[in-house]
Structure formats: structure tokens, C-alpha cells
Amino acid sequence: MLDVDGAGMTSQRNRDRLAERLARRGIADGRVLEAIRTTPRHLFVESALADRAYEDIALPIGHGQTISQPWVVAAMTEAAMEADPARVLEVGTGSGYQAAVLSRLVRHVFTVERIAPLVERARRRLRDLRIRNVHVRLDDGNLGWRGRGPFDTVVVTAGAEVLPEPLLEQVAKDGRLVIPVGNGDVKDLCVVTRNGDGWRRRRLGKVRFVPLREGVQR
């Protein structure tokens, strides 16, 4: 049985402790830490793994995918919030946890997932939590969400070898793309900012992500 507010491993106390650990690891934006504190990560993992939900680790969610470790979620969210966005596109819905965290900070979250069962599961979790400002779509995330952009920030929760051109095209003026990019299993977590007609890239650190794949899996 899940313990939402009690003294067990899925309690509010454990969310508070997780936020404190993230702050010690360098997450400085109080808005992001509060979003982590108020988002029940244990509801986005399999019940058998709920007692590990507030460890700073990635966990499997099926279909060869994972829910990212909390530090990575927080770091990507903090980078996204530097632009003070109102509209964010997430590529790689997965469990829906990253979208749920973002939903507490921005007006609209648009999120795309290529694996149909994950889309349905994420929609159900978000609906059960009464999160109404997240819009979920089954599609190839490499294409973004044409017709809904441009976006103040695009957050990609899968690793790419190169920057996907369709995603760059959907970044608004002075907006940014937060994405793990590079060759090999370990990627550079990058923030790519649109400056006029050009782009500026900075690196936040090394991360591991599942690869950004093409197509749709039903």
C-alpha cells in the first residue's frame, strides 16, 4: 500500500529529504525544489519500486525506458526555467513525471511520446493527479509538435547524437533547447539558446539517457 503522507518510504518527509539532497548537489532554484517536493514521484513508478522512488536514481518503467534520476529532472527543469517560459515542449513523456514537475511551474506543457502504452499510462496518472495543463501526444518526438509552437523551451529527455533540426525550428526567439547530445552512451547535457539568427551552447555535465528514436511504437 502506498503511503502518501505518512512516515513510510513514499511520504512527504522523503520528498523533503530528496529536495534537500538536490539542493546540496547544486540545484539552486527554489521554484524547482518546491516542484520536486510537491510531486509524488512514487506514483510514476511501478508499485514494486515505490519504496525506491525518492532515491536519486533512475528506475525502469517498462518498454526499455526509465524515469530519470531526480537530479537530472531538477537540472533540466532549472535550465528550462532560466527562460521564464510559459509554454514548454517535452520530448519523451515516459512516465509523465518530468511533465508533472514542469506543470507546477509553467502555464502549458506539451509532451510527445513514441510508445503508445506509456502515453496512456502517463495520461492516466496526470488525470488522477488533476494536472490539467499538460497535453500528451503519441508521435515521433524528433518532429516535435508542429502547429503548437514556437515554444519558449524544448526539453528532450532522451539522448541525441546531433541537434534535431525540427526541434530547433520550434524554439522561440530567445528560447532554449535542453538536450543530452553527443556520441556514445554518455552525453553532454546541453542548453542551446537561440540568439538572433544563431545559437549559443553551454554544457551542464555528463548524463546517461535512453536514445532518442524515430517512429511510433504501438
C-alpha positions in Angstrom: 0.0 0.0 0.0 1.3 3.4 -0.9 1.9 5.8 2.0 1.3 9.3 0.5 1.6 11.5 3.6 2.7 9.1 6.4 6.1 8.1 7.7 6.9 5.4 5.1 9.2 5.5 2.1 6.7 7.3 0.0 5.9 10.1 2.5 6.2 13.8 2.2 9.1 13.6 4.5 11.0 11.7 1.9 10.2 14.2 -0.8 11.5 16.9 1.5 14.7 15.0 2.1 15.1 14.5 -1.7 14.8 18.2 -2.3 17.4 18.9 0.4 19.8 16.4 -1.3 19.3 18.1 -4.6 20.0 21.5 -3.1 23.3 20.2 -1.7 24.1 18.9 -5.2 23.7 22.4 -6.6 20.1 22.9 -7.6 19.5 26.5 -6.5 16.1 27.5 -7.9 13.7 27.4 -5.1 10.8 27.0 -7.5 12.3 23.8 -8.9 12.9 22.4 -5.4 9.4 23.1 -4.4 8.0 21.4 -7.5 10.1 18.3 -6.6 8.7 18.5 -3.0 5.1 18.6 -4.2 5.3 16.0 -7.0 4.7 12.4 -5.8 7.3 10.5 -7.8 6.3 7.2 -6.3 3.0 7.4 -8.3 5.0 7.5 -11.5 6.9 4.2 -10.9 5.8 0.6 -10.6 4.3 -0.2 -7.2 7.1 -2.7 -6.6 9.6 0.1 -6.8 7.7 2.7 -4.9 9.9 2.4 -1.8 12.9 3.5 -4.0 11.1 6.4 -5.6 12.9 9.1 -3.6 16.4 7.8 -4.1 18.4 9.8 -6.5 18.5 7.1 -9.2 16.8 6.3 -12.5 14.2 3.5 -12.4 12.8 1.2 -15.1 9.2 1.9 -16.3 9.0 -0.8 -18.9 9.4 -0.9 -22.7 13.1 -0.3 -22.3 12.6 3.1 -20.8 13.4 4.7 -17.5 12.2 7.5 -15.2 15.2 9.9 -15.0 17.0 10.3 -11.7 15.7 13.3 -9.7 18.9 15.3 -10.0 18.7 15.1 -13.8 15.0 16.1 -13.8 15.8 19.0 -11.5 18.8 20.2 -13.5 16.9 20.1 -16.8 13.9 21.9 -15.2 16.2 24.6 -13.7 17.8 25.2 -17.1 14.3 25.4 -18.6 13.2 27.9 -16.0 16.0 30.3 -16.8 14.0 31.5 -19.8 10.9 32.0 -17.5 8.8 30.0 -20.0 5.1 30.0 -20.4 5.0 27.2 -23.0 7.3 24.2 -22.8 7.6 21.2 -25.2 8.9 18.0 -23.7 10.1 15.2 -26.0 9.9 11.8 -24.3 7.0 11.7 -21.9 7.9 8.4 -20.4 6.2 8.0 -17.0 4.9 11.6 -17.1 7.0 12.7 -14.1 9.1 15.4 -15.8 5.9 16.8 -17.3 4.2 16.8 -13.9 7.2 18.7 -12.4 7.1 21.3 -15.2 3.3 21.6 -14.9 3.8 23.3 -11.5 6.0 25.9 -13.0 4.7 26.9 -16.4 1.3 27.6 -18.0 1.3 24.9 -20.6 3.3 21.7 -21.1 3.1 19.9 -24.4 4.7 16.4 -24.3 5.3 13.9 -27.0 6.0 10.1 -26.5 6.5 7.5 -29.2 5.4 4.4 -27.2 1.6 4.1 -27.0 1.3 2.2 -23.7 3.5 4.9 -22.0 1.2 7.6 -23.4 -1.9 6.0 -22.0 -0.2 5.4 -18.6 1.1 9.0 -18.4 -2.3 10.4 -19.3 -4.0 8.3 -16.6 -1.5 9.4 -13.9 -1.8 13.0 -14.8 -5.5 12.8 -14.9 -5.6 11.1 -11.5 -3.5 13.9 -10.1 -5.8 16.5 -11.6 -3.0 18.0 -13.7 -4.8 19.8 -16.5 -2.2 21.9 -18.1 -0.2 19.0 -19.7 -1.1 18.0 -23.2 0.2 14.5 -24.2 0.6 13.3 -27.8 1.6 10.0 -29.3 4.1 10.8 -32.1 7.8 10.7 -33.2 9.4 13.2 -30.8 12.1 14.0 -33.3 9.4 16.0 -35.1 8.4 18.0 -32.0 4.8 19.2 -32.0 4.2 21.2 -35.2 1.3 23.6 -35.0 1.7 24.2 -31.3 5.0 26.0 -31.4 7.0 28.0 -31.1 7.9 27.0 -27.6 9.8 29.1 -25.0 11.8 26.0 -24.0 12.1 22.5 -25.5 13.2 19.8 -23.1 14.4 16.5 -24.6 14.5 13.5 -22.2 16.4 11.2 -24.5 19.9 11.3 -25.9 20.6 12.5 -29.4 23.8 12.3 -31.5 23.1 15.7 -33.1 20.7 18.5 -32.5 17.4 17.6 -34.3 16.6 20.4 -36.8 12.8 20.2 -36.4 13.2 20.8 -32.7 15.5 23.8 -33.2 12.9 25.2 -35.6 10.2 25.1 -32.9 12.3 27.1 -30.4 11.0 30.7 -30.0 13.2 33.8 -30.2 15.4 33.9 -27.1 14.2 30.4 -26.2 16.2 27.4 -25.5 16.6 23.7 -26.1 17.7 21.5 -23.2 19.0 18.2 -24.5 21.6 15.4 -23.9 23.7 15.3 -27.0 26.8 13.6 -28.2 28.3 10.2 -29.3 28.4 7.2 -27.1 26.4 6.2 -24.1 27.4 9.2 -22.0 26.1 12.5 -23.4 26.7 16.2 -22.6 23.6 17.7 -21.1 23.4 20.9 -23.1 21.4 24.2 -23.0 21.2 25.6 -26.6 19.9 29.2 -26.6 18.6 31.0 -29.7 20.4 34.3 -30.1 19.1 36.3 -33.1 20.0 34.2 -36.1 22.5 32.0 -34.2 22.8 29.6 -31.3 24.8 29.5 -28.1 25.6 26.2 -26.4 26.7 25.5 -22.9 27.2 22.2 -21.1 25.8 21.3 -17.7 27.6 18.0 -17.2 27.7 14.3 -18.3 24.5 12.2 -18.2 23.2 8.9 -19.4 19.9 8.7 -21.3 18.0 6.2 -23.4 18.5 7.1 -27.1 16.1 9.4 -29.0 14.5 7.1 -31.5 12.4 7.7 -34.6 8.9 6.4 -35.4 6.0 5.3 -33.2 5.6 2.1 -31.3 2.0 0.9 -30.7 
